[in-house]
C-alpha cells in the first residue's frame, strides 16, 4: 500500500469537493475522501503508526 499516493488522492478529493459545482458532486468527492481516509488509517494501523488515530477522526469529518 502506497501511503503517499493515498495522501495525495485524499487531498485531491478534498479539493474537488471544495470546488464542486453541485451538492451531489460535493458529496461524491467527500465520500471518496472518507473512503481514502479509511484506507490511510488501515495502512497506518497495519504499520503501527501512532498517527492512525487522527485518520479515523478525519474520515468521520469528511463523511459529514
Order of alpha helices (4+ residues) and beta strands (2+ residues): alpha-alpha-alpha
